[in-house]
């Protein structure tokens, strides 16, 4: 299935807008409690995205399995993979990933851990999207309101202090914010403009808008939509969120 879909994407080619997506893959454990990286990879290929942000990517040793999911998804999708481990210990690594078909120029990791809560972070990368510099941020925020507010403030401060020649920026991830426009979301809205908030969780009956995509600078979003394929509803407890990106008065090509 994976090879067939990769071949189909190559054959389609043609002019189309740049497509980005964010997806919490739940360590490749589906709602049927089955561990199935092949199924997760098939969903990624369904998205047909040029840039994908992943959360809950796992490369830890377990009794019944061990797979470096960063390497696996790079191989399965044919995309470059950038790892952003928030946890790194004797068992291995766990965290975020950036997958992209574009060359990656610069990468830095932003620590968003707060106190005794689960370690969190963000990947900040500059990609050369068909000759234009695009700043991409992938993150996964915490489960507590005060934690998320601090994390968003720290993320925006880090981005402001880190110079970039990119004309545009995309921030995406599982923001874990189910309270609408409260919490840390207003700070992102003020910085980048309000982002659509379609419901992505839980995958079998989505009622909470946990996953978001923001665009700023010369970029804007259109066609923001939840990917609701039968496979996506099964492969994780989140549904992927997908969007097309416009660059100024023309689509990124």
KEKE-3310 file (N, C-alpha, C; in steps of 0.2 Angstrom, whole numbers, plus 5000, padded with zeros to 4 digits):
npx = (5004:5010:5020:5014:5006:5016:5021:5010:5009:5021:5018:5008:5012:5014:5007:5003:4997:5008:5007:5003:5003:4998:5000:4996:5002:5001:5010:5009:5000:4984:4966:4960:4969:4980:4997:5004:5014:5015:5002:5000:5010:5004:4993:4999:5004:4992:4989:4997:5006:5018:5025:5025:5020:5024:5018:5021:5030:5039:5054:5058:5064:5054:5045:5039:5042:5052:5056:5064:5055:5057:5066:5060:5048:5053:5059:5047:5039:5047:5052:5062:5067:5066:5071:5064:5067:5059:5060:5073:5082:5088:5080:5077:5071:5058:5046:5044:5042:5048:5043:5048:5048:5057:5073:5082:5087:5092:5091:5084:5081:5068:5066:5052:5048:5040:5042:5038:5031:5027:5041:5042:5043:5049:5052:5061:5063:5071:5066:5069:5058:5055:5064:5061:5062:5056:5050:5047:5038:5036:5026:5021:5010:5008:4997:4990:4982:4989:5002:5002:5000:5012:5021:5018:5021:5034:5038:5035:5043:5056:5056:5055:5068:5076:5084:5078:5079:5068:5053:5041:5031:5026:5017:5013:5004:5000:4991:4984:4973:4958:4948:4943:4946:4953:4966:4982:4980:4975:4987:4995:4986:4986:4999:5000:4988:4970:4968:4960:4950:4946:4938:4947:4949:4941:4947:4937:4925:4926:4927:4934:4945:4960:4972:4981:4985:4995:4999:5010:5018:5022:5014:4999:4984:4973:4959:4959:4957:4951:4957:4948:4948:4944:4955:4962:4954:4955:4969:4975:4972:4970:4964:4972:4977:4975:4982:4982:4995:4996:5007:5009:5003:5002:5001:5012:5024)
npy = (4994:5006:5008:5009:5021:5030:5030:5034:5047:5053:5052:5060:5074:5090:5107:5113:5120:5123:5111:5109:5099:5094:5081:5071:5056:5047:5037:5028:5019:5013:5017:5005:4999:4993:4992:4999:5004:5004:5007:5020:5027:5025:5034:5046:5047:5048:5061:5068:5079:5092:5097:5090:5090:5081:5073:5065:5055:5040:5032:5022:5009:4995:4981:4973:4979:4988:5002:5015:5028:5040:5037:5027:5033:5043:5034:5027:5037:5045:5057:5070:5069:5077:5076:5079:5077:5076:5069:5060:5046:5031:5022:5027:5039:5051:5062:5076:5077:5083:5082:5084:5088:5097:5105:5106:5119:5126:5121:5122:5117:5121:5122:5119:5114:5114:5115:5101:5095:5084:5083:5095:5102:5111:5111:5121:5126:5131:5130:5127:5131:5127:5137:5148:5155:5147:5148:5135:5128:5116:5109:5103:5105:5106:5098:5106:5121:5133:5129:5128:5142:5148:5141:5145:5158:5157:5151:5161:5171:5165:5164:5177:5181:5174:5177:5177:5174:5171:5173:5170:5161:5146:5139:5124:5111:5100:5108:5106:5113:5115:5124:5134:5150:5154:5153:5151:5153:5166:5174:5168:5171:5185:5187:5180:5181:5175:5158:5144:5132:5118:5103:5090:5079:5067:5055:5046:5052:5067:5081:5091:5105:5102:5103:5114:5125:5138:5153:5165:5181:5183:5172:5164:5155:5143:5132:5124:5109:5095:5079:5065:5051:5034:5026:5035:5038:5027:5025:5033:5043:5056:5066:5070:5087:5098:5109:5121:5132:5149:5161:5177:5185:5173:5156:5145:5136)
npz = (5000:5004:4995:4983:4985:4986:4973:4966:4970:4965:4952:4950:4951:4943:4944:4960:4976:4990:5003:5020:5035:5051:5064:5077:5081:5091:5095:5085:5089:5087:5089:5090:5098:5093:5088:5074:5063:5049:5045:5050:5042:5030:5032:5032:5019:5013:5015:5007:5009:5008:5019:5035:5052:5066:5081:5097:5093:5093:5099:5108:5118:5120:5128:5119:5106:5096:5087:5077:5075:5068:5058:5051:5046:5038:5028:5024:5018:5010:5013:5020:5037:5052:5069:5085:5100:5115:5126:5132:5136:5145:5139:5126:5114:5113:5106:5095:5077:5061:5045:5028:5010:5006:5005:5021:5030:5042:5059:5075:5092:5104:5120:5130:5142:5158:5175:5184:5175:5161:5149:5136:5120:5105:5087:5077:5061:5046:5030:5012:5002:4987:4982:4991:5007:5021:5037:5049:5062:5074:5087:5103:5115:5133:5145:5155:5159:5164:5161:5147:5144:5148:5140:5127:5128:5130:5118:5108:5112:5110:5096:5093:5097:5089:5075:5058:5040:5033:5024:5028:5040:5047:5060:5069:5077:5090:5101:5112:5117:5123:5126:5117:5113:5124:5137:5131:5118:5113:5113:5102:5092:5092:5087:5075:5069:5069:5069:5060:5069:5068:5074:5080:5089:5100:5087:5083:5085:5084:5095:5100:5097:5096:5088:5078:5065:5061:5051:5046:5042:5025:5022:5020:5025:5017:5013:5025:5033:5041:5040:5037:5033:5033:5037:5044:5055:5062:5065:5075:5090:5087:5073:5058:5053:5040:5027:5014:5009:5005:4997:4998:4984:4976:4975:4984:4975)
capx = (5000:5014:5024:5009:5004:5021:5022:5005:5011:5026:5016:5003:5016:5010:5007:4999:5000:5011:5002:5006:4999:5000:4996:4998:5001:4999:5015:5007:4995:4977:4960:4959:4975:4985:5003:5004:5017:5013:4995:5001:5013:4999:4989:5004:5004:4985:4989:5000:5008:5025:5028:5021:5023:5021:5019:5021:5034:5042:5060:5060:5064:5048:5046:5036:5043:5057:5057:5065:5049:5059:5069:5055:5043:5057:5060:5041:5036:5052:5053:5067:5065:5070:5069:5064:5066:5057:5062:5079:5084:5090:5075:5077:5069:5051:5044:5041:5046:5046:5044:5047:5051:5061:5079:5081:5094:5093:5086:5085:5076:5066:5064:5046:5047:5038:5042:5038:5026:5030:5045:5039:5048:5047:5057:5061:5068:5070:5066:5069:5052:5056:5068:5059:5063:5050:5051:5042:5038:5032:5026:5016:5010:5006:4990:4988:4981:4995:5008:5002:5001:5019:5024:5017:5025:5041:5039:5035:5049:5062:5056:5057:5075:5080:5083:5077:5078:5062:5048:5035:5032:5020:5017:5008:5005:4995:4991:4980:4969:4951:4944:4942:4951:4956:4972:4988:4978:4975:4994:4996:4981:4989:5005:4999:4981:4967:4968:4954:4950:4941:4938:4952:4950:4945:4947:4931:4920:4929:4923:4939:4950:4967:4977:4981:4990:4995:5003:5012:5022:5020:5010:4992:4981:4967:4957:4961:4952:4952:4958:4944:4948:4943:4961:4964:4949:4957:4976:4977:4966:4969:4964:4977:4974:4979:4980:4986:4998:4997:5013:5008:4997:5002:5003:5019:5025)
capy = (5000:5012:5009:5011:5027:5035:5030:5038:5054:5055:5052:5066:5080:5096:5113:5113:5124:5120:5108:5107:5096:5092:5075:5068:5049:5042:5032:5023:5015:5016:5017:4998:4997:4990:4996:4998:5010:5004:5011:5027:5029:5026:5040:5052:5047:5050:5068:5072:5085:5094:5098:5087:5090:5075:5073:5058:5050:5036:5028:5019:5001:4992:4974:4969:4982:4994:5005:5022:5030:5045:5034:5023:5038:5046:5029:5026:5043:5048:5064:5071:5069:5081:5074:5084:5073:5080:5064:5056:5043:5025:5018:5030:5045:5052:5069:5078:5076:5087:5078:5088:5086:5102:5105:5109:5123:5127:5118:5122:5115:5125:5118:5122:5111:5118:5112:5094:5092:5081:5088:5097:5106:5113:5111:5127:5124:5135:5125:5131:5129:5129:5144:5153:5153:5147:5146:5130:5127:5110:5108:5099:5109:5102:5097:5111:5128:5137:5126:5130:5149:5149:5138:5149:5164:5156:5150:5167:5175:5162:5165:5184:5182:5170:5180:5172:5178:5168:5178:5168:5156:5141:5136:5119:5106:5098:5113:5104:5119:5113:5129:5139:5155:5155:5151:5154:5154:5173:5177:5166:5175:5192:5187:5178:5181:5169:5151:5140:5128:5112:5098:5084:5074:5061:5053:5042:5057:5073:5086:5096:5107:5102:5103:5120:5127:5146:5155:5172:5184:5183:5166:5163:5148:5142:5125:5121:5104:5089:5073:5060:5045:5028:5024:5041:5038:5021:5025:5037:5046:5062:5066:5075:5093:5099:5116:5124:5139:5154:5165:5183:5184:5167:5150:5143:5131)
capz = (5000:5005:4989:4978:4986:4985:4966:4963:4972:4960:4945:4949:4949:4941:4949:4966:4981:4995:5008:5026:5039:5058:5066:5083:5079:5097:5095:5080:5092:5085:5093:5091:5103:5089:5086:5067:5060:5042:5045:5051:5036:5025:5033:5030:5012:5011:5016:5001:5011:5007:5026:5040:5059:5070:5088:5100:5089:5098:5097:5114:5118:5124:5129:5113:5100:5096:5080:5077:5070:5064:5052:5048:5042:5032:5023:5021:5014:5005:5015:5025:5044:5058:5075:5090:5105:5121:5131:5130:5142:5144:5134:5119:5113:5112:5105:5089:5070:5055:5038:5022:5004:5004:5009:5028:5030:5049:5064:5082:5097:5109:5126:5133:5148:5163:5181:5185:5170:5155:5145:5130:5116:5098:5082:5073:5056:5040:5024:5006:4998:4980:4982:4995:5014:5025:5044:5051:5069:5076:5094:5106:5122:5139:5147:5160:5156:5166:5158:5140:5143:5149:5134:5121:5129:5129:5111:5105:5114:5107:5089:5092:5098:5084:5068:5052:5034:5030:5022:5031:5045:5049:5067:5069:5082:5095:5106:5118:5120:5121:5129:5112:5112:5130:5138:5127:5111:5111:5111:5095:5088:5091:5084:5068:5067:5071:5065:5060:5074:5067:5079:5078:5094:5098:5080:5081:5086:5086:5098:5103:5092:5099:5084:5075:5060:5060:5046:5047:5037:5018:5021:5023:5025:5014:5013:5031:5034:5045:5036:5040:5030:5037:5040:5049:5061:5066:5066:5081:5093:5084:5066:5055:5051:5033:5025:5009:5010:5000:4998:4995:4979:4972:4979:4984:4970)
cpx = (5004:5017:5020:5007:5010:5022:5016:5006:5016:5023:5011:5006:5012:5010:5001:5001:5004:5006:5006:5001:5002:4996:5000:4997:5001:5004:5014:5002:4988:4972:4958:4965:4980:4991:5004:5007:5016:5006:4996:5005:5008:4994:4993:5004:4997:4985:4992:5003:5016:5029:5023:5024:5020:5022:5018:5024:5039:5048:5062:5059:5058:5049:5044:5038:5049:5058:5059:5060:5052:5062:5064:5050:5047:5058:5053:5038:5041:5054:5059:5064:5069:5067:5069:5062:5064:5060:5068:5082:5087:5086:5075:5074:5061:5050:5041:5045:5043:5048:5043:5051:5057:5068:5079:5088:5096:5088:5089:5079:5074:5063:5058:5044:5045:5038:5043:5034:5030:5035:5042:5044:5045:5053:5056:5066:5066:5071:5066:5064:5052:5059:5066:5060:5057:5052:5046:5043:5033:5032:5021:5016:5007:4998:4986:4988:4987:5001:5008:5003:5009:5023:5024:5020:5032:5043:5040:5041:5056:5062:5057:5065:5079:5079:5082:5076:5072:5057:5042:5036:5025:5022:5012:5010:4999:4995:4987:4976:4962:4946:4943:4947:4953:4963:4977:4986:4978:4982:4996:4992:4984:4995:5004:4992:4977:4967:4962:4955:4945:4943:4942:4952:4943:4943:4940:4925:4922:4925:4928:4944:4957:4972:4976:4986:4989:5000:5004:5017:5019:5015:5003:4989:4975:4966:4960:4955:4955:4952:4954:4943:4947:4949:4963:4960:4951:4965:4979:4971:4965:4968:4969:4973:4978:4977:4984:4989:4999:5003:5011:5002:4997:5003:5010:5019:5031)
cpy = (5006:5014:5012:5018:5032:5035:5035:5046:5057:5056:5058:5072:5086:5101:5112:5118:5120:5117:5107:5103:5094:5086:5072:5060:5044:5036:5026:5017:5017:5015:5009:4995:4993:4994:4994:5004:5010:5008:5018:5030:5030:5032:5046:5052:5049:5058:5072:5078:5086:5095:5095:5088:5085:5076:5066:5053:5046:5032:5024:5012:4999:4984:4970:4973:4987:4996:5012:5025:5036:5042:5031:5028:5041:5041:5028:5031:5046:5055:5064:5072:5073:5079:5079:5080:5077:5076:5060:5053:5036:5020:5021:5037:5046:5060:5070:5077:5081:5083:5083:5086:5091:5102:5109:5113:5124:5124:5120:5120:5119:5121:5122:5118:5115:5114:5104:5091:5088:5085:5089:5102:5108:5112:5117:5125:5129:5130:5130:5128:5131:5136:5149:5150:5153:5144:5141:5128:5121:5109:5104:5102:5104:5102:5101:5118:5133:5135:5129:5138:5151:5146:5142:5155:5163:5154:5156:5171:5172:5163:5172:5185:5178:5173:5175:5177:5176:5174:5176:5162:5152:5138:5130:5114:5104:5103:5111:5109:5117:5118:5135:5144:5158:5153:5154:5156:5162:5176:5175:5170:5182:5192:5185:5178:5175:5163:5148:5135:5122:5107:5092:5078:5073:5059:5050:5047:5064:5079:5092:5098:5108:5104:5110:5121:5135:5147:5163:5175:5185:5177:5167:5157:5148:5134:5121:5116:5098:5083:5067:5054:5039:5026:5029:5040:5032:5022:5028:5040:5053:5061:5071:5081:5095:5106:5117:5131:5143:5159:5172:5182:5178:5161:5148:5137:5127)
cpz = (5000:4998:4984:4979:4984:4977:4963:4964:4967:4954:4944:4947:4948:4946:4954:4971:4986:5001:5014:5030:5046:5060:5072:5082:5084:5097:5090:5084:5091:5090:5094:5096:5099:5087:5079:5063:5052:5041:5046:5045:5031:5025:5031:5023:5009:5011:5010:5002:5009:5014:5031:5047:5063:5077:5091:5095:5094:5095:5104:5114:5123:5124:5122:5106:5101:5088:5081:5072:5066:5057:5048:5043:5036:5026:5020:5017:5009:5007:5020:5032:5048:5064:5080:5096:5112:5127:5128:5136:5140:5139:5127:5119:5111:5111:5098:5083:5065:5049:5033:5016:5002:5008:5016:5029:5038:5053:5071:5086:5102:5115:5129:5139:5154:5170:5181:5180:5165:5151:5138:5126:5109:5094:5078:5067:5050:5034:5018:5002:4991:4979:4986:5002:5018:5032:5047:5058:5071:5083:5096:5114:5127:5140:5152:5157:5158:5162:5150:5139:5144:5143:5128:5122:5128:5122:5107:5106:5111:5100:5088:5093:5093:5077:5063:5046:5031:5029:5026:5036:5046:5056:5067:5074:5086:5101:5112:5121:5118:5124:5124:5112:5119:5131:5134:5120:5109:5109:5104:5090:5087:5087:5076:5065:5069:5066:5065:5066:5073:5072:5076:5083:5098:5090:5078:5081:5088:5089:5100:5098:5095:5095:5079:5070:5060:5054:5047:5042:5030:5017:5024:5022:5021:5014:5019:5032:5038:5040:5039:5037:5035:5041:5046:5056:5065:5069:5072:5084:5091:5076:5064:5053:5045:5031:5019:5011:5004:5002:4994:4990:4975:4977:4979:4980:4972)
residu = (UNK:UNK:UNK:UNK:UNK:UNK:UNK:UNK:UNK:UNK:UNK:UNK:UNK:UNK:UNK:UNK:UNK:UNK:UNK:UNK:UNK:UNK:UNK:UNK:UNK:UNK:UNK:UNK:UNK:UNK:UNK:UNK:UNK:UNK:UNK:UNK:UNK:UNK:UNK:UNK:UNK:UNK:UNK:UNK:UNK:UNK:UNK:UNK:UNK:UNK:UNK:UNK:UNK:UNK:UNK:UNK:UNK:UNK:UNK:UNK:UNK:UNK:UNK:UNK:UNK:UNK:UNK:UNK:UNK:UNK:UNK:UNK:UNK:UNK:UNK:UNK:UNK:UNK:UNK:UNK:UNK:UNK:UNK:UNK:UNK:UNK:UNK:UNK:UNK:UNK:UNK:UNK:UNK:UNK:UNK:UNK:UNK:UNK:UNK:UNK:UNK:UNK:UNK:UNK:UNK:UNK:UNK:UNK:UNK:UNK:UNK:UNK:UNK:UNK:UNK:UNK:UNK:UNK:UNK:UNK:UNK:UNK:UNK:UNK:UNK:UNK:UNK:UNK:UNK:UNK:UNK:UNK:UNK:UNK:UNK:UNK:UNK:UNK:UNK:UNK:UNK:UNK:UNK:UNK:UNK:UNK:UNK:UNK:UNK:UNK:UNK:UNK:UNK:UNK:UNK:UNK:UNK:UNK:UNK:UNK:UNK:UNK:UNK:UNK:UNK:UNK:UNK:UNK:UNK:UNK:UNK:UNK:UNK:UNK:UNK:UNK:UNK:UNK:UNK:UNK:UNK:UNK:UNK:UNK:UNK:UNK:UNK:UNK:UNK:UNK:UNK:UNK:UNK:UNK:UNK:UNK:UNK:UNK:UNK:UNK:UNK:UNK:UNK:UNK:UNK:UNK:UNK:UNK:UNK:UNK:UNK:UNK:UNK:UNK:UNK:UNK:UNK:UNK:UNK:UNK:UNK:UNK:UNK:UNK:UNK:UNK:UNK:UNK:UNK:UNK:UNK:UNK:UNK:UNK:UNK:UNK:UNK:UNK:UNK:UNK:UNK:UNK:UNK:UNK:UNK:UNK:UNK:UNK:UNK:UNK:UNK:UNK:UNK)
# end
